[in-house]
């Protein structure tokens, strides 16, 4: 499967929320992009180096328990939770939206996605919008990477 890195770009959080409302089975992946990921369609477990059965990604589908709350807030939280990855994984790592089929689970219980169809890049300012949306909430929340040591 080949896909050029010249995907359309999501420019706003509202635009991404609209995409999620129109399509099921979307995921966000933080990497150097489809051209890097699609030749093997496999992520590697950072701890052991073991190849996994798909690309590690995070689901964007809204869960039933969300019960009609704003999709934009749901999407903001999904992006915000992993906004630390570009700093940790290095230059060129950024979010992109894909459609695919869940093939298993990774060591952090994240979906491993196969049959990947790249959909959109997510512009950096969308991450800033997500951060602002999360910070506007009544309760405090931090990204999943929390300093432990």
C-alpha positions in Angstrom: 0.0 0.0 0.0 1.4 3.4 -0.8 0.2 6.8 0.2 1.9 10.2 -0.5 2.6 12.5 2.4 0.7 15.2 0.5 -2.5 14.5 2.4 -5.2 17.2 2.9 -4.7 19.1 6.1 -7.1 19.6 9.0 -6.8 23.3 10.0 -9.1 23.5 13.0 -10.4 21.5 15.9 -14.0 22.0 14.6 -12.9 20.6 11.2 -11.5 17.5 12.8 -14.6 17.1 15.0 -16.7 17.3 11.8 -14.6 14.5 10.2 -15.1 12.3 13.3 -18.9 13.0 13.1 -19.0 11.9 9.4 -16.7 8.8 9.6 -16.4 5.9 11.9 -13.2 3.9 12.4 -10.9 6.9 12.5 -7.6 6.9 14.4 -4.9 9.5 15.1 -1.3 8.4 14.7 1.7 10.4 15.8 4.6 9.6 13.5 6.7 10.8 10.6 3.8 10.0 8.3 2.3 7.5 5.9 5.3 7.2 3.6 7.4 6.1 6.6 4.7 3.9 8.2 3.0 2.1 5.3 5.7 0.0 3.9 5.7 -2.3 6.9 2.3 -1.3 8.6 3.9 -2.4 11.9 4.8 -0.5 15.1 7.6 -1.7 17.4 7.3 -2.1 21.1 9.7 0.4 22.6 10.6 -1.8 25.6 11.4 -5.1 23.8 11.8 -4.2 20.2 9.2 -6.7 19.2 7.3 -5.8 16.0 3.5 -5.6 16.5 0.6 -6.5 14.1 -0.3 -3.0 13.0 0.3 0.7 13.5 -0.1 2.0 17.0 -2.8 4.6 16.9 -5.5 6.1 19.1 -9.2 5.9 18.3 -11.2 9.0 17.5 -14.7 7.4 17.6 -16.9 8.9 20.3 -17.9 6.4 22.9 -21.6 5.9 23.9 -21.0 7.0 27.5 -20.0 10.5 26.2 -23.8 10.9 25.8 -24.1 13.8 23.3 -21.4 16.0 24.8 -19.5 18.1 22.3 -17.5 16.1 19.8 -15.0 18.9 19.6 -14.1 18.4 23.3 -13.8 14.6 22.8 -11.4 15.1 19.9 -9.5 17.8 21.9 -8.9 15.4 24.7 -7.8 12.6 22.3 -5.2 14.9 20.8 -4.1 16.5 24.1 -3.5 13.2 25.7 -0.6 12.4 23.3 0.7 15.9 22.5 4.0 15.0 24.2 4.9 12.5 21.5 6.6 14.9 19.1 9.0 16.0 21.9 9.7 12.4 22.8 9.9 10.8 19.4 11.9 13.5 17.7 11.9 15.8 14.7 9.2 15.2 12.0 6.7 13.4 14.3 3.3 14.9 14.0 -0.4 13.7 14.1 -2.3 12.3 11.1 -5.7 10.8 10.8 -6.2 7.4 9.3 -9.0 4.9 8.7 -8.3 1.3 9.3 -9.2 -2.0 11.0 -8.1 -2.8 14.5 -6.0 -6.0 14.5 -4.9 -6.2 18.1 -3.7 -4.2 21.1 -0.3 -2.9 22.0 1.4 -3.0 25.4 -0.4 0.3 26.5 -3.7 -1.2 25.3 -3.7 1.0 22.3 -5.2 -0.3 19.1 -2.9 -1.7 16.4 -4.4 -0.8 13.1 -4.1 -2.6 9.7 -5.6 -1.9 6.3 -4.6 1.7 6.8 -6.1 4.5 4.6 -4.4 7.8 5.3 -7.0 10.6 5.6 -5.5 13.9 6.8 -2.5 15.6 8.4 -3.4 17.5 11.6 -2.0 21.0 11.6 0.0 22.0 14.7 -2.4 24.8 15.6 -5.1 22.2 16.0 -3.1 20.8 18.9 -2.9 24.3 20.4 -6.7 24.6 20.1 -7.0 21.2 21.8 -4.8 22.3 24.6 -6.9 25.5 25.1 -10.1 23.5 25.0 -8.9 21.1 27.7 -7.6 24.0 29.9 -11.1 25.7 29.7 -12.6 22.7 31.5 -13.6 22.9 35.1 -11.3 20.0 36.2 -7.6 19.8 35.7 -6.2 17.2 33.3 -2.7 16.5 32.0 -1.4 14.5 29.0 -0.9 10.8 29.5 2.9 11.1 29.8 3.2 12.1 33.4 6.6 12.5 35.0 7.2 9.5 37.2 10.9 9.5 37.6 
